[in-house]
Amino acid sequence: MSHPGHDHREGAVERYSTRSHPEHVVLEIGDEMGALIVHTRPELHGVEVEISPAGRDGTRSHKEVLERRIEGRPAYTAVFDRLTEGRYTLWVDDEARARDVEVVGAQVAEVDWTASRANQRPATP
């Protein structure tokens, strides 16, 4: 049986997040449901970005930053769909990195962290 994210050569295991993802992303949006794409630098590749509704910091879901291709170039993104219209907080390593990110129904919002401190992970002691 084949499992996504596994290389079946002897001794080799590939994590889902470490491979490039050339496939198209299908977003489920409409009416009061929107989507959010978070663009990051390569340093966050494989890192989980969490999202919570504004004011409800303990209610989180997450997506991994994956390598995708945009116009033939690598792009590192976390893609959230099926988000109820409203404001959200984005988290990395349990630290709020962006608050009041607005998602509008039937639309795709984007956050660009490619030139911000949001791409820096805290130093490990």
C-alpha positions as a Markdown table, in Angstrom:
| # | Residue | x | y | z |
|---|---|---|---|---|
| 1 | Met | 0.0 | 0.0 | 0.0 |
| 2 | Ser | 1.3 | 3.4 | -0.9 |
| 3 | His | 1.1 | 6.3 | 1.5 |
| 4 | Pro | 1.5 | 10.0 | 0.6 |
| 5 | Gly | 4.8 | 11.5 | 1.8 |
| 6 | His | 6.7 | 8.2 | 1.9 |
| 7 | Asp | 9.5 | 7.1 | -0.4 |
| 8 | His | 9.4 | 3.3 | -0.5 |
| 9 | Arg | 13.1 | 2.8 | -1.3 |
| 10 | Glu | 14.8 | 0.9 | 1.4 |
| 11 | Gly | 15.7 | 3.3 | 4.3 |
| 12 | Ala | 14.3 | 6.4 | 2.6 |
| 13 | Val | 11.4 | 8.4 | 4.0 |
| 14 | Glu | 10.2 | 11.7 | 2.5 |
| 15 | Arg | 8.2 | 14.1 | 4.5 |
| 16 | Tyr | 5.2 | 15.6 | 2.8 |
| 17 | Ser | 6.4 | 19.1 | 3.4 |
| 18 | Thr | 9.9 | 18.5 | 2.0 |
| 19 | Arg | 9.0 | 17.8 | -1.5 |
| 20 | Ser | 7.9 | 20.4 | -4.1 |
| 21 | His | 4.2 | 20.7 | -4.7 |
| 22 | Pro | 3.6 | 21.4 | -8.4 |
| 23 | Glu | -0.1 | 20.4 | -8.2 |
| 24 | His | -2.7 | 23.1 | -8.4 |
| 25 | Val | -4.4 | 24.3 | -5.2 |
| 26 | Val | -8.2 | 24.0 | -5.2 |
| 27 | Leu | -9.8 | 26.5 | -2.9 |
| 28 | Glu | -13.3 | 26.0 | -1.4 |
| 29 | Ile | -14.7 | 29.5 | -1.1 |
| 30 | Gly | -18.0 | 31.3 | -1.7 |
| 31 | Asp | -20.7 | 33.3 | 0.0 |
| 32 | Glu | -19.3 | 33.8 | 3.5 |
| 33 | Met | -16.3 | 31.5 | 3.1 |
| 34 | Gly | -13.0 | 32.9 | 1.9 |
| 35 | Ala | -9.3 | 31.8 | 1.7 |
| 36 | Leu | -6.0 | 33.2 | 2.9 |
| 37 | Ile | -2.5 | 32.6 | 1.3 |
| 38 | Val | 0.5 | 33.4 | 3.4 |
| 39 | His | 3.7 | 34.0 | 1.3 |
| 40 | Thr | 6.9 | 33.3 | 3.3 |
| 41 | Arg | 10.6 | 33.0 | 2.7 |
| 42 | Pro | 12.3 | 29.6 | 2.3 |
| 43 | Glu | 13.3 | 29.7 | 6.0 |
| 44 | Leu | 9.7 | 28.7 | 7.0 |
| 45 | His | 9.5 | 25.8 | 4.6 |
| 46 | Gly | 7.9 | 22.9 | 6.5 |
| 47 | Val | 6.9 | 25.1 | 9.5 |
| 48 | Glu | 3.3 | 25.0 | 10.7 |
| 49 | Val | 1.5 | 28.3 | 10.5 |
| 50 | Glu | -1.5 | 28.4 | 12.9 |
| 51 | Ile | -4.6 | 30.5 | 12.4 |
| 52 | Ser | -7.3 | 31.5 | 15.0 |
| 53 | Pro | -10.4 | 33.7 | 14.8 |
| 54 | Ala | -9.6 | 37.2 | 16.2 |
| 55 | Gly | -10.2 | 37.2 | 20.0 |
| 56 | Arg | -10.2 | 33.4 | 20.2 |
| 57 | Asp | -6.4 | 32.7 | 20.4 |
| 58 | Gly | -7.0 | 29.2 | 21.8 |
| 59 | Thr | -9.1 | 28.0 | 18.8 |
| 60 | Arg | -6.4 | 27.2 | 16.2 |
| 61 | Ser | -5.9 | 25.2 | 13.1 |
| 62 | His | -2.8 | 24.9 | 11.1 |
| 63 | Lys | -1.2 | 24.4 | 7.6 |
| 64 | Glu | 2.4 | 23.7 | 6.7 |
| 65 | Val | 4.4 | 26.1 | 4.6 |
| 66 | Leu | 5.0 | 24.1 | 1.4 |
| 67 | Glu | 7.2 | 24.8 | -1.6 |
| 68 | Arg | 5.0 | 25.5 | -4.7 |
| 69 | Arg | 5.7 | 27.0 | -8.1 |
| 70 | Ile | 4.5 | 30.4 | -9.2 |
| 71 | Glu | 5.4 | 31.3 | -12.8 |
| 72 | Gly | 8.1 | 28.7 | -12.7 |
| 73 | Arg | 9.8 | 30.0 | -9.5 |
| 74 | Pro | 9.7 | 28.5 | -6.1 |
| 75 | Ala | 7.2 | 30.0 | -3.7 |
| 76 | Tyr | 6.8 | 29.1 | 0.0 |
| 77 | Thr | 3.2 | 29.4 | 1.0 |
| 78 | Ala | 0.6 | 28.3 | 3.6 |
| 79 | Val | -2.9 | 28.1 | 2.1 |
| 80 | Phe | -6.0 | 28.3 | 4.3 |
| 81 | Asp | -9.4 | 27.8 | 2.7 |
| 82 | Arg | -13.0 | 27.5 | 4.0 |
| 83 | Leu | -12.4 | 30.4 | 6.4 |
| 84 | Thr | -15.5 | 32.1 | 7.6 |
| 85 | Glu | -15.5 | 35.8 | 6.7 |
| 86 | Gly | -13.9 | 37.8 | 9.5 |
| 87 | Arg | -10.6 | 38.7 | 11.1 |
| 88 | Tyr | -7.9 | 36.2 | 12.1 |
| 89 | Thr | -4.6 | 35.9 | 14.0 |
| 90 | Leu | -1.6 | 34.0 | 12.4 |
| 91 | Trp | 0.9 | 32.2 | 14.7 |
| 92 | Val | 4.3 | 30.7 | 14.3 |
| 93 | Asp | 6.0 | 28.8 | 17.1 |
| 94 | Asp | 3.2 | 29.8 | 19.5 |
| 95 | Glu | 3.9 | 33.5 | 18.8 |
| 96 | Ala | 1.3 | 35.8 | 17.2 |
| 97 | Arg | 2.9 | 37.1 | 14.0 |
| 98 | Ala | -0.1 | 38.9 | 12.5 |
| 99 | Arg | -3.4 | 40.1 | 14.0 |
| 100 | Asp | -6.5 | 41.3 | 12.4 |
| 101 | Val | -5.9 | 39.7 | 9.0 |
| 102 | Glu | -9.2 | 40.2 | 7.2 |
| 103 | Val | -10.8 | 37.4 | 5.2 |
| 104 | Val | -13.8 | 38.3 | 3.0 |
| 105 | Gly | -16.3 | 35.8 | 1.7 |
| 106 | Ala | -15.8 | 34.5 | -1.9 |
| 107 | Gln | -12.4 | 36.1 | -2.0 |
| 108 | Val | -8.7 | 35.2 | -1.5 |
| 109 | Ala | -6.8 | 37.3 | 0.9 |
| 110 | Glu | -3.0 | 37.3 | 0.8 |
| 111 | Val | -0.3 | 38.1 | 3.5 |
| 112 | Asp | 3.2 | 38.7 | 2.3 |
| 113 | Trp | 5.9 | 37.7 | 4.9 |
| 114 | Thr | 8.7 | 37.5 | 2.3 |
| 115 | Ala | 10.5 | 40.6 | 3.7 |
| 116 | Ser | 9.4 | 40.6 | 7.3 |
| 117 | Arg | 10.5 | 39.3 | 10.7 |
| 118 | Ala | 7.7 | 36.8 | 10.5 |
| 119 | Asn | 10.0 | 34.6 | 8.6 |
| 120 | Gln | 12.5 | 34.4 | 11.5 |
| 121 | Arg | 12.2 | 31.5 | 13.9 |
| 122 | Pro | 13.3 | 32.1 | 17.5 |
| 123 | Ala | 16.8 | 30.9 | 18.3 |
| 124 | Thr | 16.8 | 27.5 | 20.0 |
| 125 | Pro | 18.6 | 27.6 | 23.4 |
